[in-house]
Structure formats: C-alpha cells, structure tokens
Amino acid sequence: MSQRRFHLVLNVNSGTVQALGVTEADLSAIFEARGLDVTIDADPDKQLSERIQTALESDADTIIAAGGDGTVTALATAVIDSDKNLAILPLGTANLLARDLGVPLDMEECVDALATMEPLAIDVSEVNGTIFLHKAVIGVIPELAAGREYIRGQGVGAKIGYMRYFFRRIGRARRLALEIATGDGQTRIERVQAIAVASNAYDEGLGRFFHRDKLDTGLLTIYVLRHLNFGDMIKLATGMLAGHWRDYDALDISTAKTVTIRSKKPRLQLMIDGEVTSMEVPLNFKIYPRALSVLAPLRAIKEEIAEEQSEAAGTMGQTA
C-alpha cells in the first residue's frame, strides 16, 4: 500500500493550540520525525473557505482537521462530497468526535497513530443545509455558550461576570414552545428549556459524558429537556457522571430519521457542534448514513466489524 499523503489545516485560534503555543514548525517536526508526508496550512490571514478549497485541490488523500469540533465540522462538510478521508488532530477544548472515535488526545500520540488508522464510514447530520457531526441544541444552552465565547481569552473579572450572568440566566429562563414533527408522521407540542438533536445516540455508563459508541445507526436522537433549574442541573450532571442519566424525569428521548421543529418565533438560536448561530424556522433535520470517511484507530474498526458479524450471525440464526 502506498504511503498516505496528508494535508493539515491548523486552526491557530483553537483552545489547545493557544494554550500550548503549537506552531507550524512544531507540527512539521513531529510529522517529519515519523516519516509522514504532510503539507501544513497554518495561515491565519486566509479565509477558512479558501484554505479548505486548497486542501480539496491538493494531491493528499487525507485532510487533517487540526483544531476543535468547529474546525472538524467545517472540513468534514467539504470532504463529504470528495474522494478524500478526514482525519482529526484534536486541538480543541471538547474534541467530542475524536473521543467517540478513540483518537488519542495527546498531539504526538495522535500523530503516531495516524500511520495505522483506517477509514471508518460514519453518519452525517444536517439542519437547514448546515452539516453537523455531533449535535444541534436549541434553547437556553446556546445563549449560555454565546456568553462563554464572548469572554474567551479575557481576564478573571470577565469570567466572574460570566458566572453571574450564567446563574441569573438559568434562574430566569423561560420555556420555549415548539412543535416537533418526525418523518413517521408523529407531531407533538412541547414546552422546553432546551432540545438537542444528535447524530446517533449518547451512551450511558460510568463517566461516559456525551460519548457515542455507535456512529452509523442512521438515526437522529431527540433529547427534550422540559425544565432546567439549579437542582435539575446538579441531578442531570450527577446522573451523567454516574451513568444513569436517561432515567431523569425531565428528559424525554426519542429517535427519528427526519425531524422538523417549528416555533412562533421567526428565528431560533442554535449551538451546532459548539458553534452558536441563528436560523430561520422551520428547522429541518436529516441524517445521511455513513456519508463521511474518517480515519479511526484500528480498535474502532475491529469493533465495528465484530458487531456487524455478530448481527449477521444473529440474523442467520433467526432465519435458519
């Protein structure tokens, strides 16, 4: 097999890049020491769209998103319709997809693993034409996230001010009336504090906080949070850490292949894979099964093959 060629797009503004002072020279040395063929784009003066186009036109077979979840989603959106693979060098704050895939979070360990990773086909979701890989959230949470982004990089005073805003906003949060319609013809009206539409489903388990084992079920999961006060936040966070958060009585969970959300408001604020935006309603969600080829450690590939073989064996047993 010929050596894989990489084109790396570095987001110099991502959390870990700024915290560690990662530079183009650092990355170049790490890849060169491992004999990996890479072109590094760390130009902060160019528009991301221009940098992505350059990556697509390169002779690399794999484009590396070096940054946080927003960087990964932006590059994945372009890679979907190409013949290239996506790889992740997790240099953000949450690194949610990297965690799901089992990609090492240490920068040098991740580069070590790149040589043996293999393509894995995962689902991709969409809302009103915007791609997401993890989840889209509506309600009070995007407002809190927008405030967090506003104070990023500022001093202690700004952080204290944000905490005051956080508790004040939670205390005064009003529920939002939404119509939720799924592709199977079911329609309901809900008054919610927040609603999340996720690509696949989050797993339960001790310490498995926002983790997905399966990334190719072809289903959206709808999480409706009907109320959220200080006590609710503590119960929900504790339940997530303890591994039994699905039992929380204010949370309703369902699945669908398509979802449409309507509101009396002409626009709704969303947080899509960590990025806050505003969209016109209705919000139309859909999922594209196994639409993205992303490099994953061999462990994830082997587990997927084993599960498929087990399912096939079960089907054969039922039909025998």
C-alpha positions as a Markdown table, in Angstrom:
| # | Residue | x | y | z |
|---|---|---|---|---|
| 1 | Met | 0.0 | 0.0 | 0.0 |
| 2 | Ser | 1.4 | 3.4 | -0.9 |
| 3 | Gln | 2.1 | 5.9 | 1.8 |
| 4 | Arg | -0.8 | 8.1 | 2.8 |
| 5 | Arg | -0.4 | 11.8 | 2.0 |
| 6 | Phe | -1.8 | 14.3 | 4.4 |
| 7 | His | -2.9 | 18.0 | 4.1 |
| 8 | Leu | -3.2 | 19.5 | 7.5 |
| 9 | Val | -5.3 | 22.6 | 8.2 |
| 10 | Leu | -4.4 | 24.2 | 11.5 |
| 11 | Asn | -6.8 | 26.4 | 13.4 |
| 12 | Val | -4.4 | 28.7 | 15.3 |
| 13 | Asn | -7.2 | 30.1 | 17.4 |
| 14 | Ser | -8.3 | 26.7 | 18.9 |
| 15 | Gly | -8.0 | 26.2 | 22.6 |
| 16 | Thr | -5.1 | 23.7 | 22.8 |
| 17 | Val | -3.2 | 25.5 | 20.1 |
| 18 | Gln | -3.2 | 28.7 | 22.0 |
| 19 | Ala | -2.6 | 27.0 | 25.4 |
| 20 | Leu | 0.4 | 25.0 | 24.2 |
| 21 | Gly | 1.7 | 27.5 | 21.7 |
| 22 | Val | 1.6 | 25.0 | 18.9 |
| 23 | Thr | 3.2 | 26.3 | 15.7 |
| 24 | Glu | 3.6 | 25.1 | 12.1 |
| 25 | Ala | 7.2 | 24.4 | 12.8 |
| 26 | Asp | 6.3 | 22.2 | 15.7 |
| 27 | Leu | 3.9 | 20.1 | 13.7 |
| 28 | Ser | 6.3 | 19.9 | 10.7 |
| 29 | Ala | 8.9 | 18.4 | 13.0 |
| 30 | Ile | 6.5 | 15.9 | 14.6 |
| 31 | Phe | 5.4 | 14.6 | 11.2 |
| 32 | Glu | 8.9 | 14.6 | 9.7 |
| 33 | Ala | 10.2 | 12.6 | 12.7 |
| 34 | Arg | 7.7 | 9.9 | 11.9 |
| 35 | Gly | 8.3 | 9.9 | 8.2 |
| 36 | Leu | 4.8 | 11.1 | 7.3 |
| 37 | Asp | 4.1 | 13.0 | 4.1 |
| 38 | Val | 2.3 | 16.2 | 5.1 |
| 39 | Thr | 1.6 | 19.7 | 3.8 |
| 40 | Ile | 0.7 | 22.1 | 6.6 |
| 41 | Asp | -1.5 | 25.1 | 6.2 |
| 42 | Ala | -1.3 | 27.4 | 9.3 |
| 43 | Asp | -2.1 | 30.7 | 7.5 |
| 44 | Pro | -4.4 | 32.7 | 9.8 |
| 45 | Asp | -4.8 | 35.5 | 7.2 |
| 46 | Lys | -6.7 | 33.4 | 4.7 |
| 47 | Gln | -10.4 | 32.7 | 4.9 |
| 48 | Leu | -11.1 | 29.2 | 6.1 |
| 49 | Ser | -13.2 | 28.6 | 2.9 |
| 50 | Glu | -10.1 | 29.4 | 0.8 |
| 51 | Arg | -7.9 | 27.1 | 2.9 |
| 52 | Ile | -10.4 | 24.2 | 2.6 |
| 53 | Gln | -10.6 | 24.6 | -1.2 |
| 54 | Thr | -6.8 | 24.4 | -1.4 |
| 55 | Ala | -6.9 | 21.2 | 0.7 |
| 56 | Leu | -9.5 | 19.7 | -1.6 |
| 57 | Glu | -7.4 | 20.5 | -4.7 |
| 58 | Ser | -4.3 | 19.0 | -3.2 |
| 59 | Asp | -2.9 | 15.6 | -4.1 |
| 60 | Ala | -3.4 | 14.5 | -0.5 |
| 61 | Asp | -5.7 | 11.5 | 0.1 |
| 62 | Thr | -6.4 | 12.6 | 3.7 |
| 63 | Ile | -7.2 | 16.1 | 5.1 |
| 64 | Ile | -6.4 | 16.6 | 8.8 |
| 65 | Ala | -8.5 | 19.0 | 10.8 |
| 66 | Ala | -6.2 | 20.3 | 13.5 |
| 67 | Gly | -8.4 | 22.2 | 15.9 |
| 68 | Gly | -11.6 | 21.8 | 17.8 |
| 69 | Asp | -15.0 | 20.5 | 16.9 |
| 70 | Gly | -15.9 | 23.5 | 14.8 |
| 71 | Thr | -12.8 | 23.0 | 12.7 |
| 72 | Val | -13.6 | 19.3 | 12.3 |
| 73 | Thr | -17.2 | 20.0 | 11.2 |
| 74 | Ala | -16.1 | 22.7 | 8.7 |
| 75 | Leu | -13.6 | 20.4 | 7.0 |
| 76 | Ala | -16.0 | 17.4 | 7.1 |
| 77 | Thr | -18.6 | 19.4 | 5.3 |
| 78 | Ala | -16.2 | 19.8 | 2.3 |
| 79 | Val | -14.8 | 16.2 | 2.5 |
| 80 | Ile | -18.2 | 14.5 | 2.3 |
| 81 | Asp | -18.5 | 15.2 | -1.5 |
| 82 | Ser | -14.9 | 14.4 | -2.3 |
| 83 | Asp | -12.8 | 11.2 | -2.6 |
| 84 | Lys | -10.7 | 12.2 | 0.4 |
| 85 | Asn | -10.6 | 10.9 | 4.0 |
| 86 | Leu | -10.9 | 13.2 | 7.1 |
| 87 | Ala | -8.5 | 12.8 | 10.0 |
| 88 | Ile | -8.6 | 14.6 | 13.3 |
| 89 | Leu | -5.7 | 16.1 | 15.3 |
| 90 | Pro | -7.7 | 17.1 | 18.4 |
| 91 | Leu | -6.5 | 20.5 | 19.5 |
| 92 | Gly | -9.8 | 22.0 | 20.8 |
| 93 | Thr | -11.5 | 22.1 | 24.2 |
| 94 | Ala | -14.0 | 19.3 | 23.9 |
| 95 | Asn | -12.8 | 17.2 | 21.0 |
| 96 | Leu | -16.1 | 15.3 | 21.0 |
| 97 | Leu | -15.8 | 13.3 | 17.8 |
| 98 | Ala | -12.2 | 12.4 | 18.4 |
| 99 | Arg | -13.2 | 11.0 | 21.8 |
| 100 | Asp | -16.0 | 9.0 | 20.2 |
| 101 | Leu | -13.6 | 7.5 | 17.6 |
| 102 | Gly | -10.9 | 6.7 | 20.2 |
| 103 | Val | -8.4 | 9.1 | 18.7 |
| 104 | Pro | -5.6 | 9.8 | 21.1 |
| 105 | Leu | -6.0 | 13.3 | 22.6 |
| 106 | Asp | -2.2 | 13.8 | 23.1 |
| 107 | Met | -0.8 | 15.5 | 20.0 |
| 108 | Glu | 2.2 | 13.3 | 19.5 |
| 109 | Glu | 0.4 | 10.1 | 20.3 |
| 110 | Cys | -2.2 | 11.0 | 17.7 |
| 111 | Val | 0.4 | 11.6 | 15.0 |
| 112 | Asp | 1.9 | 8.3 | 16.0 |
| 113 | Ala | -1.4 | 6.6 | 15.4 |
| 114 | Leu | -2.2 | 8.2 | 12.1 |
| 115 | Ala | 0.0 | 5.8 | 10.2 |
| 116 | Thr | -2.1 | 2.8 | 11.2 |
| 117 | Met | -5.5 | 4.3 | 11.3 |
| 118 | Glu | -8.1 | 3.1 | 8.7 |
| 119 | Pro | -11.1 | 4.8 | 7.1 |
| 120 | Leu | -14.4 | 4.4 | 9.0 |
| 121 | Ala | -17.7 | 5.4 | 7.4 |
| 122 | Ile | -19.9 | 7.4 | 9.9 |
| 123 | Asp | -23.2 | 9.2 | 9.7 |
| 124 | Val | -23.5 | 12.9 | 9.0 |
| 125 | Ser | -26.5 | 15.1 | 10.0 |
| 126 | Glu | -27.9 | 18.3 | 8.7 |
| 127 | Val | -30.1 | 21.2 | 9.7 |
| 128 | Asn | -31.4 | 23.6 | 7.1 |
| 129 | Gly | -28.4 | 22.8 | 4.9 |
| 130 | Thr | -25.8 | 23.1 | 7.6 |
| 131 | Ile | -23.8 | 19.9 | 8.4 |
| 132 | Phe | -23.2 | 18.7 | 11.9 |
| 133 | Leu | -21.4 | 15.7 | 13.3 |
| 134 | His | -22.4 | 15.7 | 16.9 |
| 135 | Lys | -25.5 | 17.7 | 17.9 |
| 136 | Ala | -27.6 | 20.8 | 17.4 |
| 137 | Val | -29.0 | 22.4 | 20.6 |
| 138 | Ile | -31.9 | 24.9 | 20.9 |
| 139 | Gly | -33.0 | 26.9 | 24.0 |
| 140 | Val | -31.1 | 28.4 | 26.9 |
| 141 | Ile | -27.9 | 26.5 | 26.3 |
| 142 | Pro | -26.9 | 28.3 | 23.1 |
| 143 | Glu | -27.3 | 31.6 | 24.9 |
| 144 | Leu | -25.0 | 30.5 | 27.7 |
| 145 | Ala | -22.5 | 29.2 | 25.1 |
| 146 | Ala | -22.6 | 32.6 | 23.3 |
| 147 | Gly | -21.7 | 34.3 | 26.6 |
| 148 | Arg | -18.8 | 31.9 | 27.2 |
| 149 | Glu | -17.4 | 32.6 | 23.7 |
| 150 | Tyr | -17.6 | 36.4 | 24.3 |
| 151 | Ile | -15.3 | 36.2 | 27.4 |
| 152 | Arg | -12.8 | 33.7 | 25.9 |
| 153 | Gly | -9.3 | 35.0 | 26.4 |
| 154 | Gln | -10.4 | 37.7 | 28.8 |
| 155 | Gly | -9.3 | 38.2 | 32.4 |
| 156 | Val | -10.7 | 37.0 | 35.8 |
| 157 | Gly | -13.1 | 39.9 | 36.0 |
| 158 | Ala | -14.8 | 38.8 | 32.8 |
| 159 | Lys | -15.1 | 35.2 | 34.0 |
| 160 | Ile | -16.7 | 36.3 | 37.3 |
| 161 | Gly | -19.1 | 38.5 | 35.3 |
| 162 | Tyr | -20.0 | 35.5 | 33.2 |
| 163 | Met | -20.7 | 33.3 | 36.2 |
| 164 | Arg | -23.1 | 35.9 | 37.5 |
| 165 | Tyr | -24.8 | 36.0 | 34.0 |
| 166 | Phe | -24.9 | 32.2 | 33.9 |
| 167 | Phe | -26.8 | 31.8 | 37.2 |
| 168 | Arg | -29.0 | 34.8 | 36.5 |
| 169 | Arg | -29.9 | 33.4 | 33.1 |
| 170 | Ile | -30.7 | 29.9 | 34.4 |
| 171 | Gly | -32.8 | 31.4 | 37.2 |
| 172 | Arg | -34.9 | 33.5 | 34.8 |
| 173 | Ala | -35.0 | 31.0 | 31.9 |
| 174 | Arg | -38.4 | 30.7 | 30.2 |
| 175 | Arg | -39.6 | 27.6 | 28.5 |
| 176 | Leu | -39.9 | 27.7 | 24.7 |
| 177 | Ala | -43.0 | 26.3 | 22.9 |
| 178 | Leu | -42.0 | 24.1 | 20.0 |
| 179 | Glu | -43.8 | 21.8 | 17.5 |
| 180 | Ile | -41.8 | 18.7 | 16.9 |
| 181 | Ala | -42.7 | 16.6 | 13.8 |
| 182 | Thr | -40.9 | 13.4 | 12.8 |
| 183 | Gly | -40.8 | 11.6 | 9.5 |
| 184 | Asp | -43.1 | 8.8 | 10.7 |
| 185 | Gly | -46.0 | 11.3 | 10.9 |
| 186 | Gln | -45.8 | 11.9 | 14.7 |
| 187 | Thr | -46.3 | 15.6 | 15.8 |
| 188 | Arg | -46.3 | 17.0 | 19.3 |
| 189 | Ile | -46.1 | 20.3 | 21.1 |
| 190 | Glu | -43.5 | 20.7 | 23.8 |
| 191 | Arg | -42.6 | 23.5 | 26.2 |
| 192 | Val | -38.9 | 23.1 | 26.7 |
| 193 | Gln | -35.9 | 24.7 | 28.3 |
| 194 | Ala | -33.7 | 23.0 | 25.7 |
| 195 | Ile | -33.8 | 20.5 | 22.9 |
| 196 | Ala | -30.9 | 18.7 | 21.3 |
| 197 | Val | -31.0 | 16.7 | 18.1 |
| 198 | Ala | -28.0 | 14.4 | 18.0 |
| 199 | Ser | -26.4 | 12.4 | 15.2 |
| 200 | Asn | -26.9 | 8.9 | 16.7 |
| 201 | Ala | -27.3 | 8.5 | 20.5 |
| 202 | Tyr | -25.3 | 9.1 | 23.6 |
| 203 | Asp | -24.4 | 6.1 | 25.7 |
| 204 | Glu | -24.9 | 5.5 | 29.4 |
| 205 | Gly | -22.1 | 4.3 | 31.6 |
| 206 | Leu | -19.8 | 5.4 | 34.4 |
| 207 | Gly | -18.0 | 8.6 | 33.4 |
| 208 | Arg | -19.2 | 8.4 | 29.8 |
| 209 | Phe | -20.1 | 12.0 | 29.4 |
| 210 | Phe | -21.5 | 12.9 | 26.0 |
| 211 | His | -20.0 | 9.8 | 24.4 |
| 212 | Arg | -21.3 | 7.8 | 21.5 |
| 213 | Asp | -20.2 | 4.2 | 20.8 |
| 214 | Lys | -22.2 | 3.9 | 17.6 |
| 215 | Leu | -21.8 | 6.5 | 14.8 |
| 216 | Asp | -23.6 | 4.7 | 12.0 |
| 217 | Thr | -27.1 | 3.8 | 13.1 |
| 218 | Gly | -28.7 | 6.1 | 10.6 |
| 219 | Leu | -30.9 | 7.7 | 13.3 |
| 220 | Leu | -31.2 | 11.1 | 14.9 |
| 221 | Thr | -31.8 | 11.1 | 18.6 |
| 222 | Ile | -34.0 | 13.9 | 20.1 |
| 223 | Tyr | -33.4 | 14.9 | 23.7 |
| 224 | Val | -36.2 | 17.2 | 25.1 |
| 225 | Leu | -35.4 | 18.9 | 28.4 |
| 226 | Arg | -38.6 | 20.2 | 29.8 |
| 227 | His | -37.3 | 22.2 | 32.8 |
| 228 | Leu | -33.9 | 23.2 | 34.0 |
| 229 | Asn | -33.1 | 24.9 | 37.3 |
| 230 | Phe | -30.1 | 24.7 | 39.6 |
| 231 | Gly | -31.4 | 21.4 | 41.2 |
| 232 | Asp | -32.0 | 20.0 | 37.7 |
| 233 | Met | -28.5 | 20.8 | 36.6 |
| 234 | Ile | -27.0 | 19.1 | 39.6 |
| 235 | Lys | -29.2 | 16.0 | 39.2 |
| 236 | Leu | -28.5 | 15.7 | 35.4 |
| 237 | Ala | -24.8 | 16.3 | 35.7 |
| 238 | Thr | -24.6 | 13.7 | 38.6 |
| 239 | Gly | -26.6 | 11.2 | 36.6 |
| 240 | Met | -24.4 | 11.7 | 33.5 |
| 241 | Leu | -21.2 | 11.0 | 35.6 |
| 242 | Ala | -22.8 | 8.0 | 37.3 |
| 243 | Gly | -24.1 | 6.6 | 34.1 |
| 244 | His | -27.9 | 6.6 | 34.5 |
| 245 | Trp | -28.9 | 10.0 | 33.2 |
| 246 | Arg | -31.6 | 8.5 | 30.9 |
| 247 | Asp | -33.8 | 8.0 | 34.0 |
| 248 | Tyr | -34.0 | 11.7 | 34.6 |
| 249 | Asp | -37.7 | 12.5 | 34.7 |
| 250 | Ala | -37.5 | 15.9 | 32.9 |
| 251 | Leu | -35.8 | 14.4 | 29.9 |
| 252 | Asp | -37.6 | 12.8 | 27.0 |
| 253 | Ile | -35.7 | 10.7 | 24.4 |
| 254 | Ser | -36.9 | 9.6 | 21.0 |
| 255 | Thr | -35.4 | 8.7 | 17.6 |
| 256 | Ala | -36.2 | 9.5 | 14.0 |
| 257 | Lys | -34.7 | 9.7 | 10.6 |
| 258 | Thr | -36.0 | 13.2 | 10.0 |
| 259 | Val | -37.2 | 15.9 | 12.4 |
| 260 | Thr | -38.9 | 19.3 | 11.8 |
| 261 | Ile | -39.1 | 21.9 | 14.6 |
| 262 | Arg | -41.4 | 24.9 | 14.3 |
| 263 | Ser | -41.8 | 27.9 | 16.6 |
| 264 | Lys | -43.9 | 31.1 | 16.6 |
| 265 | Lys | -40.5 | 32.9 | 16.6 |
| 266 | Pro | -39.2 | 33.6 | 13.0 |
| 267 | Arg | -35.7 | 32.6 | 14.0 |
| 268 | Leu | -34.1 | 30.4 | 16.7 |
| 269 | Gln | -30.6 | 30.4 | 18.1 |
| 270 | Leu | -28.7 | 27.1 | 17.9 |
| 271 | Met | -25.4 | 25.7 | 19.0 |
| 272 | Ile | -24.2 | 23.4 | 16.3 |
| 273 | Asp | -21.1 | 21.3 | 17.2 |
| 274 | Gly | -20.1 | 24.0 | 19.6 |
| 275 | Glu | -20.7 | 27.0 | 17.3 |
| 276 | Val | -23.5 | 29.4 | 18.0 |
| 277 | Thr | -25.7 | 30.6 | 15.1 |
| 278 | Ser | -29.2 | 31.7 | 14.3 |
| 279 | Met | -31.6 | 30.1 | 11.7 |
| 280 | Glu | -35.0 | 30.7 | 10.2 |
| 281 | Val | -37.7 | 28.3 | 11.2 |
| 282 | Pro | -38.8 | 25.7 | 10.5 |
| 283 | Leu | -35.7 | 23.7 | 11.3 |
| 284 | Asn | -35.4 | 20.7 | 9.1 |
| 285 | Phe | -33.1 | 17.9 | 10.3 |
| 286 | Lys | -32.0 | 14.8 | 8.4 |
| 287 | Ile | -29.3 | 12.2 | 8.6 |
| 288 | Tyr | -27.0 | 10.8 | 5.9 |
| 289 | Pro | -26.0 | 7.2 | 6.8 |
| 290 | Arg | -22.2 | 6.5 | 6.5 |
| 291 | Ala | -21.6 | 9.6 | 4.4 |
| 292 | Leu | -18.2 | 10.6 | 5.8 |
| 293 | Ser | -15.0 | 8.6 | 5.7 |
| 294 | Val | -12.9 | 9.4 | 8.7 |
| 295 | Leu | -9.7 | 7.8 | 9.9 |
| 296 | Ala | -10.1 | 5.9 | 13.2 |
| 297 | Pro | -7.8 | 3.7 | 15.3 |
| 298 | Leu | -7.8 | 0.0 | 14.3 |
| 299 | Arg | -9.6 | -0.8 | 17.6 |
| 300 | Ala | -12.7 | 1.1 | 16.4 |
| 301 | Ile | -12.6 | -0.6 | 13.0 |
| 302 | Lys | -12.3 | -4.1 | 14.5 |
| 303 | Glu | -15.1 | -3.5 | 17.0 |
| 304 | Glu | -17.4 | -2.3 | 14.1 |
| 305 | Ile | -16.6 | -5.5 | 12.1 |
| 306 | Ala | -17.2 | -7.7 | 15.1 |
| 307 | Glu | -20.6 | -6.1 | 15.7 |
| 308 | Glu | -21.6 | -6.5 | 12.1 |
| 309 | Gln | -20.5 | -10.1 | 12.1 |
| 310 | Ser | -22.4 | -10.7 | 15.3 |
| 311 | Glu | -25.6 | -9.1 | 13.9 |
| 312 | Ala | -25.3 | -11.1 | 10.7 |
| 313 | Ala | -24.9 | -14.3 | 12.7 |
| 314 | Gly | -28.0 | -13.5 | 14.7 |
| 315 | Thr | -30.0 | -12.9 | 11.6 |
| 316 | Met | -28.8 | -16.2 | 10.1 |
| 317 | Gly | -29.8 | -18.0 | 13.3 |
| 318 | Gln | -33.3 | -16.5 | 13.2 |
| 319 | Thr | -33.8 | -17.5 | 9.6 |
| 320 | Ala | -32.3 | -21.0 | 9.9 |
